[in-house]
Amino acid sequence: MLSKFCPKCKLSKSVDNFWKQTRTKNGLYFCCRECGAKILKDRFHKNKEKIKERNFERIKSGLTPKTKICPKCKEVKSANQFRQSLYDKSGLSSYCKKCEQARAIISSSLHKEKNKSKNQNLVERTLRCSICKQLKSSHLFYKCRSEKNGYSYTCKACIVIRNRSNNYGITSDFVDTLISYQNGKCPICNKLLGNKFVVDHDHITNKVRALLCRKCNCALGLLNDSPALLRSAASYLEQVPLSLQGSTL
């Protein structure tokens, strides 16, 4: 089988791994498909960032129009009825907020109706997670009616890790270290956490304090993370029930 050297990844690959290009002597793209895709992706993001920077300067300079015509409803509306967009020269989205919302509802309903019949009888299958790239049982994925296969493209474990990273800025290694430091127990009720735990954080600074069981975390939240209220609750449990023993109201 014929092969070609890719100057990007420094590997010799078969010609099937290269795009066809009639302008070159050998009729192939100078690098392989994988490297070419990376180049095009980087170029796309660079151009996107340039457009954002240029439009941001226009918005900052006050060059955005005060009114705009929505191409959907054909009405002239004020700028506050459009979303801000850094990808448009005007600094405003193409359609007004009402038309965008209506389009989103129609598109979502059509997409769900199209895949409804496919998702009615879901059987266990093997799916590949888009993040960890592992083959897993479909039971380890959330059901999603809007997708063709009836399941989300990301497994439950990766979604949890991603949400922790986005919300609290912590990694799975940090979580493992914290569990080891707590001896695998909830620091309040001293019960084993296992795989079911909640990240407790300060709602003002957003800093992670510990890993708690769901009940203890809910208790702190319902009492507004207030030490005074928690002490008052403890005092109530210790004193009030004793004084009411044997009494009739």
Rosetta blueprint (number, residue, H / E / L):
1 M L
2 L L
3 S E
4 K E
5 F E
6 C E
7 P L
8 K L
9 C L
10 K L
11 L E
12 S E
13 K E
14 S E
15 V H
16 D H
17 N H
18 F E
19 W E
20 K E
21 Q L
22 T L
23 R L
24 T L
25 K L
26 N L
27 G L
28 L E
29 Y E
30 F E
31 C E
32 C E
33 R H
34 E H
35 C H
36 G H
37 A H
38 K H
39 I H
40 L H
41 K H
42 D H
43 R H
44 F H
45 H H
46 K H
47 N H
48 K H
49 E H
50 K H
51 I H
52 K H
53 E H
54 R H
55 N H
56 F H
57 E H
58 R H
59 I H
60 K H
61 S L
62 G L
63 L L
64 T L
65 P L
66 K L
67 T E
68 K E
69 I E
70 C L
71 P L
72 K L
73 C L
74 K L
75 E L
76 V E
77 K E
78 S E
79 A H
80 N H
81 Q H
82 F E
83 R E
84 Q E
85 S L
86 L L
87 Y L
88 D L
89 K L
90 S L
91 G L
92 L E
93 S E
94 S E
95 Y E
96 C E
97 K H
98 K H
99 C H
100 E H
101 Q H
102 A H
103 R H
104 A H
105 I H
106 I H
107 S H
108 S H
109 S H
110 L H
111 H H
112 K H
113 E H
114 K H
115 N H
116 K H
117 S L
118 K L
119 N L
120 Q L
121 N L
122 L L
123 V L
124 E L
125 R L
126 T E
127 L E
128 R E
129 C L
130 S L
131 I L
132 C L
133 K L
134 Q L
135 L E
136 K E
137 S E
138 S H
139 H H
140 L H
141 F E
142 Y E
143 K E
144 C L
145 R L
146 S L
147 E L
148 K L
149 N L
150 G L
151 Y E
152 S E
153 Y E
154 T E
155 C E
156 K H
157 A H
158 C H
159 I H
160 V H
161 I H
162 R H
163 N H
164 R H
165 S H
166 N H
167 N H
168 Y H
169 G L
170 I L
171 T L
172 S H
173 D H
174 F H
175 V H
176 D H
177 T H
178 L H
179 I H
180 S H
181 Y H
182 Q L
183 N L
184 G L
185 K E
186 C L
187 P L
188 I L
189 C L
190 N L
191 K L
192 L E
193 L L
194 G L
195 N L
196 K L
197 F L
198 V E
199 V E
200 D E
201 H E
202 D L
203 H L
204 I L
205 T L
206 N L
207 K L
208 V E
209 R E
210 A E
211 L E
212 L E
213 C L
214 R H
215 K H
216 C H
217 N H
218 C H
219 A H
220 L H
221 G H
222 L H
223 L L
224 N L
225 D L
226 S L
227 P H
228 A H
229 L H
230 L H
231 R H
232 S H
233 A H
234 A H
235 S H
236 Y H
237 L H
238 E H
239 Q H
240 V H
241 P H
242 L H
243 S H
244 L L
245 Q L
246 G L
247 S L
248 T L
249 L L
